[in-house]
């Protein structure tokens, strides 16, 4: 649906509070496929030998950029957005075109994953991105590729706001000139995921060592998906991974899970609005680390049960939820979600382990602090954490900084506090283009219950 410049969040709390003793049936929601799994599956399918069919694909700005890049490299694909399927004819680790131009948009996974693949292939590849992606970290990955034998040449390094060793650049790949690398993942675990996925293309056993430790839930997702497609990478210790030589990805008919990151916005409505919530086909055995956010909601007072139709989350009997201290390094995409509902908890909430989110689509810690302060909510910002104190948010227009997580997360605040609007809601096209339509539908269902 067309997006206006601002979205006025429907204030639901007063209406729902009058419906004592609350809802007997849960709010049931369906969300699209996982962005993280969709983009990993696209790369794994290109690396496999034969034709893979991906089902439950997320179609969003990020995944469309990734898919267009795959097509521009010469891979044969068939796309059915209505059926949410993509077929990809893989080339067993080869790239059909030895020279191509790639534009990854603002898609971090496309930026990191395709750069690793092409930088360790044989060919010349011209890489560019959106202005937003040009301001996000790439240097640790590019430095690793250069050490492994790739020639990297940079363009326009003096442009305003550009960080060193970032887009645009040209990769001249010569395959693997070494069989080991150490990469720093303090700024993004995607650097490690990218190198692990392509490590099996080395003709020798390949060792990947790391500095830093955040985002390991995403690394485990990567390793599990590699295993599903036929390649095993062994964890030798907490900082070292070994990929034995001679392994190859196999083509699969692959079902993509619903996006747990998207589901968490609706699960957060459980304590916020004191209602039961179920998201279809979301389970605790998910590949996605954001399922751990539901455990945080349990610590706040909710009750979770994994049912055949999906996890059912119920509010506490008295409707009160508690502030918590939560290390969210394993599910940092939900830091904004937690901060957005924290003012309504009975005690302060401290979110830790999130220093790396300063380098994502926006400086998310600074953004959370700025928007909460505008609402009159007291918070304390630190380099890698934020504490949010209870309060009554006043009407405000939330600046989203072209960041989909800011838009989706802070919409929750307006469900319980009147007068909240979201600036530039269209930025959600990056991962969940129908988010506000789904939110409106949920609001209509709740209001008419």
VMD Tcl script that draws the C-alpha trace (Angstrom):
set ca {
  {0.00 0.00 0.00}
  {1.22 3.57 -0.60}
  {3.06 5.03 2.38}
  {2.52 8.55 3.70}
  {5.41 10.53 5.19}
  {4.20 9.63 8.68}
  {2.21 6.79 10.20}
  {-0.11 7.52 13.13}
  {0.03 4.58 15.50}
  {-3.42 3.40 16.66}
  {-3.78 3.86 20.42}
  {-5.28 0.58 21.67}
  {-4.48 0.31 25.35}
  {-7.47 2.19 26.75}
  {-9.95 0.21 24.62}
  {-8.38 -3.13 25.52}
  {-8.14 -2.27 29.21}
  {-11.92 -1.85 29.27}
  {-12.43 -5.38 27.97}
  {-12.01 -7.16 31.29}
  {-10.95 -9.82 31.96}
  {-9.03 -9.58 28.68}
  {-8.93 -11.64 25.51}
  {-9.73 -15.33 25.78}
  {-8.40 -16.04 22.28}
  {-4.88 -15.03 21.27}
  {-4.05 -12.46 18.66}
  {-2.91 -14.71 15.79}
  {-0.44 -13.23 13.28}
  {1.45 -14.49 10.24}
  {4.77 -12.94 9.26}
  {6.87 -13.28 6.08}
  {9.94 -15.46 5.68}
  {13.20 -14.79 7.47}
  {15.48 -12.20 5.89}
  {18.58 -13.83 7.37}
  {17.63 -17.30 6.13}
  {16.43 -16.05 2.72}
  {19.72 -14.32 1.95}
  {21.88 -17.19 3.21}
  {19.80 -19.65 1.19}
  {20.22 -17.52 -1.96}
  {24.01 -17.63 -1.67}
  {24.10 -21.33 -0.76}
  {21.89 -22.12 -3.77}
  {24.28 -20.29 -6.13}
  {27.21 -22.25 -4.67}
  {25.44 -25.61 -4.98}
  {25.67 -27.89 -7.99}
  {22.20 -28.15 -9.56}
  {18.87 -26.39 -9.18}
  {17.52 -25.44 -5.75}
  {13.96 -24.38 -5.00}
  {13.58 -21.96 -2.11}
  {10.10 -21.73 -0.55}
  {8.68 -19.14 1.84}
  {11.09 -16.55 0.46}
  {11.00 -13.03 1.90}
  {10.54 -10.42 -0.82}
  {11.80 -7.07 0.42}
  {14.28 -4.39 -0.66}
  {17.18 -6.36 0.81}
  {16.32 -9.72 -0.70}
  {15.43 -8.20 -4.08}
  {18.84 -6.53 -4.21}
  {20.51 -9.83 -3.34}
  {18.47 -11.68 -5.99}
  {19.21 -9.03 -8.65}
  {22.93 -9.35 -7.89}
  {22.75 -13.13 -8.31}
  {20.98 -12.66 -11.66}
  {23.51 -10.03 -12.78}
  {26.28 -12.57 -12.19}
  {24.66 -14.84 -14.80}
  {22.89 -17.35 -12.57}
  {19.62 -18.70 -13.98}
  {16.64 -18.05 -11.71}
  {12.86 -18.29 -11.75}
  {10.92 -16.04 -9.38}
  {7.28 -16.27 -8.25}
  {6.59 -13.58 -5.67}
  {2.96 -14.60 -5.24}
  {3.96 -18.17 -4.36}
  {7.06 -16.88 -2.48}
  {9.37 -19.22 -4.37}
  {12.71 -18.79 -6.13}
  {14.60 -21.42 -8.08}
  {18.33 -20.98 -8.61}
  {20.56 -23.02 -10.91}
  {23.84 -23.20 -9.03}
  {27.24 -23.57 -10.67}
  {29.09 -25.58 -8.03}
  {31.05 -22.63 -6.69}
  {31.87 -21.01 -10.03}
  {30.58 -17.60 -11.18}
  {29.02 -17.66 -14.69}
  {30.35 -14.19 -15.58}
  {34.03 -13.39 -15.08}
  {33.31 -9.67 -14.96}
  {30.17 -7.93 -13.66}
  {28.87 -4.90 -11.78}
  {26.95 -5.34 -8.55}
  {24.76 -2.88 -6.64}
  {23.81 -4.25 -3.22}
  {21.60 -1.33 -2.12}
  {21.43 -1.16 1.67}
  {21.50 -4.92 2.15}
  {24.25 -5.78 4.63}
  {24.05 -9.52 3.94}
  {24.33 -9.01 0.18}
  {27.20 -6.58 0.73}
  {29.23 -8.94 2.92}
  {28.27 -12.34 1.48}
  {28.66 -11.47 -2.21}
  {31.89 -9.56 -1.58}
  {33.43 -12.65 0.05}
  {32.21 -14.97 -2.72}
  {33.39 -12.75 -5.57}
  {36.62 -11.70 -3.88}
  {37.67 -15.34 -3.61}
  {36.51 -16.29 -7.13}
  {38.31 -15.79 -10.42}
  {37.22 -12.53 -12.05}
  {36.73 -8.77 -11.86}
  {33.70 -7.43 -10.03}
  {32.71 -3.79 -9.58}
  {30.82 -3.31 -6.30}
  {28.62 -0.39 -5.23}
  {25.86 0.30 -2.72}
  {23.47 2.89 -1.32}
  {24.84 5.88 0.60}
  {23.62 4.23 3.80}
  {25.64 1.06 3.13}
  {28.69 3.15 2.24}
  {28.69 4.33 5.86}
  {28.58 0.80 7.30}
  {31.68 -1.27 8.13}
  {33.34 -3.37 5.43}
  {37.06 -2.96 6.19}
  {37.64 -6.14 8.27}
  {36.21 -8.31 5.51}
  {38.00 -6.48 2.69}
  {41.29 -6.62 4.58}
  {40.82 -10.38 5.01}
  {40.13 -10.84 1.30}
  {43.25 -8.84 0.42}
  {45.30 -11.04 2.73}
  {43.88 -14.12 0.99}
  {44.98 -12.82 -2.43}
  {42.22 -10.56 -3.74}
  {43.20 -7.20 -5.23}
  {40.86 -4.50 -3.90}
  {40.83 -1.01 -5.41}
  {38.72 1.76 -3.89}
  {36.96 4.67 -5.55}
  {35.81 8.02 -4.18}
  {37.32 7.54 -0.73}
  {37.19 11.26 -0.03}
  {33.41 11.61 -0.31}
  {31.65 13.18 2.67}
  {30.49 10.64 5.25}
  {32.38 7.79 3.57}
  {34.30 5.51 5.88}
  {37.70 4.09 4.83}
  {37.74 0.90 2.77}
  {34.09 0.79 1.86}
  {31.91 1.00 -1.26}
  {32.44 1.57 -4.12}
  {35.34 -0.75 -4.89}
  {36.54 -3.28 -7.46}
  {37.51 -6.86 -6.64}
  {40.05 -8.71 -8.75}
  {39.82 -12.24 -7.46}
  {42.45 -14.95 -7.88}
  {40.97 -17.65 -5.67}
  {42.56 -18.61 -2.36}
  {46.28 -17.78 -2.00}
  {46.27 -18.90 1.69}
  {44.38 -21.50 3.67}
  {43.80 -19.50 6.87}
  {42.59 -16.08 7.98}
  {41.77 -14.15 11.15}
  {38.88 -11.66 10.98}
  {37.61 -9.15 13.52}
  {33.82 -9.38 14.02}
  {33.36 -6.62 16.61}
  {31.40 -4.57 14.08}
  {29.53 -7.38 12.30}
  {29.25 -11.16 12.60}
  {28.41 -11.17 8.87}
  {32.14 -10.94 8.11}
  {32.60 -14.37 9.66}
  {29.43 -15.87 8.15}
  {30.54 -14.71 4.70}
  {34.00 -16.27 5.01}
  {32.65 -19.52 6.46}
  {30.13 -20.00 3.64}
  {32.77 -19.66 0.90}
  {35.57 -21.45 2.80}
  {34.74 -24.80 1.21}
  {35.83 -23.38 -2.17}
  {39.44 -23.54 -0.98}
  {41.31 -26.58 -2.31}
  {42.88 -27.15 1.13}
  {41.52 -27.42 4.67}
  {40.66 -23.83 5.59}
  {40.97 -22.30 9.06}
  {39.02 -19.19 10.06}
  {39.97 -17.53 13.35}
  {38.14 -14.62 14.92}
  {38.67 -11.63 17.14}
  {35.52 -10.48 18.94}
  {32.56 -12.57 20.00}
  {29.23 -10.87 19.31}
  {26.52 -12.27 17.05}
  {27.43 -15.92 17.56}
  {23.77 -16.94 17.27}
  {23.93 -15.80 13.64}
  {27.14 -17.80 13.15}
  {25.37 -20.91 14.44}
  {22.53 -20.23 11.97}
  {25.11 -20.02 9.17}
  {26.81 -23.27 10.21}
  {23.49 -25.13 10.47}
  {22.41 -23.95 7.02}
  {25.80 -24.88 5.55}
  {25.29 -28.36 7.04}
  {21.79 -28.58 5.55}
  {23.24 -27.82 2.11}
  {26.01 -30.40 2.60}
  {29.10 -28.65 4.03}
  {30.37 -29.07 7.58}
  {32.55 -26.51 9.35}
  {34.08 -27.68 12.62}
  {34.41 -25.49 15.71}
  {37.87 -26.27 17.04}
  {37.60 -23.84 19.95}
  {35.72 -20.64 20.80}
  {37.71 -18.63 18.26}
  {38.65 -21.09 15.50}
  {36.69 -22.88 12.77}
  {37.99 -25.53 10.38}
  {36.39 -26.33 7.02}
  {37.75 -29.66 5.70}
  {38.62 -29.65 2.01}
  {36.71 -31.61 -0.61}
  {33.16 -30.66 0.44}
  {30.51 -29.39 -1.95}
  {27.08 -27.82 -1.53}
  {24.16 -29.82 -2.88}
  {20.98 -28.40 -4.39}
  {17.91 -28.58 -2.15}
  {14.18 -28.03 -2.04}
  {14.39 -25.70 0.95}
  {11.66 -24.28 3.21}
  {12.49 -20.90 4.79}
  {11.24 -20.27 8.33}
  {8.99 -17.31 9.22}
  {11.00 -14.26 10.29}
  {11.33 -14.40 14.08}
  {12.68 -10.84 14.10}
  {9.37 -9.71 12.61}
  {7.39 -11.97 14.94}
  {8.95 -10.37 18.00}
  {7.20 -7.04 17.39}
  {3.88 -8.82 17.81}
  {5.05 -10.91 20.75}
  {6.06 -7.67 22.48}
  {2.38 -6.67 22.33}
  {1.69 -9.40 24.91}
  {3.07 -7.61 27.99}
  {2.46 -4.18 26.47}
  {-1.28 -4.62 25.88}
  {-1.85 -7.51 28.31}
  {-3.05 -9.88 25.59}
  {-2.13 -13.43 24.49}
  {-0.26 -13.58 21.16}
  {0.61 -16.43 18.80}
  {2.66 -16.09 15.61}
  {2.06 -18.89 13.12}
  {4.82 -21.49 12.72}
  {7.33 -19.79 15.04}
  {8.94 -22.32 17.39}
  {11.75 -22.39 19.93}
  {13.82 -24.79 17.77}
  {14.15 -22.04 15.15}
  {17.49 -21.44 13.44}
  {17.10 -17.77 14.36}
  {18.64 -16.30 17.49}
  {15.81 -13.80 17.98}
  {13.70 -16.61 19.45}
  {15.69 -15.89 22.62}
  {13.85 -12.58 22.94}
  {10.80 -14.52 24.06}
  {12.81 -15.77 27.02}
  {13.42 -12.14 27.94}
  {9.67 -11.54 27.78}
  {9.26 -14.51 30.11}
  {11.65 -12.88 32.57}
  {9.42 -9.81 32.42}
  {6.45 -11.91 33.54}
  {4.99 -13.52 30.41}
  {4.34 -17.26 30.00}
  {5.37 -19.09 26.80}
  {4.20 -22.43 25.43}
  {5.37 -23.96 22.15}
  {2.20 -25.28 20.51}
  {1.83 -27.10 17.15}
  {0.59 -23.85 15.57}
  {3.36 -21.68 16.99}
  {4.62 -20.25 20.28}
  {1.78 -18.89 22.43}
  {2.79 -16.05 24.74}
  {0.47 -15.01 27.56}
  {0.72 -11.98 29.88}
  {1.17 -12.21 33.64}
  {-2.04 -12.73 35.63}
  {-1.93 -9.23 37.10}
  {-0.96 -7.53 33.82}
  {2.22 -6.07 35.33}
  {5.57 -6.65 33.68}
  {8.99 -6.17 35.20}
  {12.07 -4.33 34.06}
  {15.05 -6.58 33.37}
  {18.77 -6.49 32.73}
  {19.19 -8.31 29.43}
  {22.32 -9.23 27.49}
  {20.97 -9.00 23.94}
  {24.16 -9.82 22.06}
  {22.43 -12.94 20.67}
  {19.28 -11.09 19.54}
  {20.38 -7.48 19.15}
  {17.78 -6.71 16.46}
  {15.28 -6.72 19.34}
  {17.12 -4.11 21.43}
  {14.87 -1.39 20.01}
  {11.78 -3.54 20.60}
  {12.66 -3.92 24.27}
  {13.52 -0.24 24.65}
  {10.19 0.74 23.08}
  {8.12 -1.17 25.67}
  {10.46 -0.57 28.63}
  {8.84 2.73 29.77}
  {5.71 0.74 30.74}
  {7.57 -1.77 32.95}
  {7.41 -1.37 36.73}
  {11.18 -0.96 37.08}
  {14.16 0.11 34.92}
  {15.38 -2.00 32.01}
  {19.04 -2.23 31.03}
  {19.98 -3.60 27.60}
  {23.61 -4.74 27.32}
  {25.91 -6.38 24.76}
  {24.80 -4.10 21.93}
  {27.80 -1.90 21.15}
  {27.90 -3.22 17.56}
  {24.42 -1.85 16.75}
  {25.96 1.61 16.54}
  {27.30 0.47 13.13}
  {24.07 -0.86 11.60}
  {21.53 1.00 9.45}
  {21.81 3.79 12.02}
  {23.55 4.33 15.34}
  {20.75 2.48 17.08}
  {21.82 3.19 20.66}
  {21.95 6.94 19.97}
  {18.64 6.71 18.10}
  {16.88 4.93 20.96}
  {18.17 7.47 23.46}
  {17.19 10.45 21.30}
  {13.64 9.27 20.60}
  {12.92 8.20 24.18}
  {14.22 11.54 25.46}
  {11.91 13.37 23.01}
  {9.03 11.45 24.58}
  {10.07 12.59 28.04}
  {11.43 9.18 29.06}
  {14.59 9.20 31.14}
  {17.33 6.94 29.78}
  {21.07 6.54 30.17}
  {23.14 5.88 27.06}
  {26.52 4.14 27.27}
  {28.95 2.90 24.64}
  {27.46 -0.62 24.52}
  {24.26 -0.42 26.57}
  {21.22 1.66 27.46}
  {19.03 1.89 30.56}
  {15.39 2.94 30.19}
  {13.37 4.12 33.19}
  {9.59 3.82 33.66}
  {7.51 6.79 32.57}
  {4.58 8.05 30.52}
  {5.63 8.84 26.95}
  {4.29 12.12 25.63}
  {3.11 12.59 22.03}
  {6.01 12.55 19.58}
  {6.95 11.90 15.98}
  {9.65 9.23 15.95}
  {12.57 9.93 13.65}
  {13.54 6.62 12.04}
  {16.97 7.51 10.57}
  {16.11 5.41 7.48}
  {16.23 2.39 9.81}
  {13.48 -0.21 9.59}
  {14.05 -1.44 13.15}
  {13.49 2.06 14.58}
  {10.21 2.32 12.66}
  {8.84 -1.09 13.58}
  {10.04 -1.08 17.19}
  {8.80 2.35 18.24}
  {5.39 1.78 16.68}
  {4.80 -0.43 19.73}
  {5.09 2.56 22.07}
  {2.13 4.21 20.36}
  {-0.12 1.22 20.92}
  {-0.07 2.00 24.63}
  {0.59 5.76 24.66}
  {-1.50 8.17 22.50}
  {-0.09 10.61 19.98}
  {2.88 8.64 18.64}
  {3.65 8.87 14.91}
  {6.38 7.22 12.86}
  {8.33 9.30 10.35}
  {9.18 7.70 6.99}
  {7.38 4.39 7.60}
  {8.34 3.28 4.10}
  {11.83 2.41 5.35}
  {10.30 -0.92 6.45}
  {10.48 -2.01 2.81}
  {14.00 -3.12 3.65}
  {12.77 -6.26 5.41}
  {8.98 -6.22 6.05}
  {7.24 -4.07 3.47}
  {3.72 -4.83 4.75}
  {4.53 -4.30 8.43}
  {2.16 -1.40 9.02}
  {-0.65 -3.12 7.07}
  {-0.22 -6.20 9.28}
  {-0.09 -3.96 12.37}
  {-3.29 -2.18 11.28}
  {-5.02 -5.51 10.69}
  {-3.97 -6.73 14.15}
  {-5.22 -3.46 15.66}
  {-8.58 -3.83 13.90}
  {-8.92 -7.42 15.16}
  {-8.15 -6.34 18.72}
  {-10.47 -3.33 18.63}
  {-13.38 -5.45 17.38}
  {-12.86 -8.35 19.80}
}
mol new
graphics top color blue
foreach p $ca { graphics top sphere $p radius 0.5 }
foreach p [lrange $ca 0 end-1] q [lrange $ca 1 end] { graphics top cylinder $p $q radius 0.2 }
display resetview
